[in-house]
Structures are given as C-alpha cells and as structure tokens.
C-alpha cells in the first residue's frame, strides 16, 4: 500500500511540475515579445493572465489529487478487508490455543476443540482463496507441431531451451534430434545425434550444452543454423544439466556433480544409492535452486 501511495504522489508531482514548466516558459516568451513590441502598460494583461493560469493550475492539482486518492482508496479496500480478516482469525485461533489446555471437563473440552477445528478450517479456506501457494501462474497456452517429415517416431520433447533472440531449441529424445524453432515455433534447422538428447542448458547466447547418456555435446547457433562443437566425455550417465557462473551441474542416475566448462570434475555434491534415478529427482531441484540462488554452491 505504501509503495502504491508513493507512486501516485510521484505521478501527480511529475504531471503538475511538467505543466508548470511549460506554462511558465510560454508566459516568459509572451512577456519578452510583448515588452519588445508594445508599451509597458501591456504587461498588465499578461500579469492577469499569469494569475488566472496559476489559479487554474492550482484547481487542477487539487482535483487530480482528489481523484487519485479516491482511486487509491478503491484499490486499498479489498486489501484492508483481507488484512482485517487475517487479524481476526489470528486473534481467535491464538485465544483458543491458550484456552483449550485450561478447559476442565470432557464436554467443555469437546466444545472448545470443535470450535478450534472450525476456526482452523475457516482459516484454511481463507488462505487458499486469498494467498495462492503456486510459484508460477500460467498466463496462456498454445499448441505447436514440431514433427518433421523425416522423423521416424512420435516426438518426445525431453528438454526446451529458449535463446535470447526469441528462438527455441527442443530436444527430441526418441528421434535423437535437437530442433531449432523460429519465433513462430516452426522448425528451421536440426541436428541428428547417435544418442538420445536428454536435457539442455544455455551457456552463451549462441552456445548450448546438450546432456546425453555418457557425454555433454556443445552446439552453436548462428544465423538460424545449428552446428556441433566440442564434447565432454563423462565416466557416468548424464540425465540433467544446468549452467551457472561458468560451472556445469550434471545429474547422473544417482548423483549430482559440479564440473568446469572444460570438463574438469570439481566435486560430487550429492549421491543417493537407495534407488535408480535419485540423482535426477533430487538434482533437478538443486539445479533449479543453484541458478536462482548462486550462494548455495
């Protein structure tokens, strides 16, 4: 609410200041031309004009502030309702929490517990309605066909990598291809591999690392064309990959490793041998986290 108030006041101030500067500049031009071409008594109408414009400007400023305050109050109203409801529910739950241990007798204890349960359910409904626990919200969805005539099987998109220029790379695992899509999501180029591309990550605006079972293949994008570059051979499988500040984070079946871009193993960050694909399941979370919060590693 405070930031909203500040933004409104700043907006009002900028509008009014801009009008004042333009009007004062215009009046000075009028005064200069009038003094040079007419007698001194012509300055009196200009002074009256200046005073009239100042009065109009003051009235405009007052009306603008009033309108913005009314608009702000309308926007604040739902927030105030939510705030008051939060305070009320917190107050009721707190006092029930304090009172229940002091209640004597099974009947009173049952009534207090039931009342507490009702308040908890009411709070739960209120939170779900007003505070979404979703990290991402889908604003729109569209369907595009990226199947090529030469594809031998149904497309299985195992990874997607967006390029800064608006183009998109998709890894088609079953057909063993990486496809380049233009801004209209049409296939404009592709690369074939002997193995299955499982994951991808952006290294530079024109270079992408592709994770395969036992290696990392680097590819470059130039003028809507794809080309294979260097590759890193690994001593383990490579199911997931991410890049952050010059380091690669690679998931095997059961572990998460940190490598330099030249392929040197820095360390093993995590390992879980209790099941088959624990590296990808746990490591995928760590890979996302390390990009968002670089201090983790």
Secondary structure, DSSP 8 states (H G I E B T S, - for coil): -HHHHHHHHHHHHHHHHHHHHHHHHHHHHHHHHHHHHS-GGGHHHHHHHHHHHHHHHHHHHHHHHHHHHHHHHHHHHHHHHHHHHHHHHHHHHHHHHHHHTT--SHHHHHHHHHHHHHHHHHHHHHHHHHS---S-------------TT-SS---EEEEEE-TTS-EEEEETTTTEEEEE-TT--EEEEEE-SS---EEEEEETTEEEEE-SSEEEEEEEETTEEEEEEEEE-SS---EEEEETTEEEEE-SSEEEEEETTS-EEEEEEE--SSSSHHHHHHHHHHHHHHH-GGG-
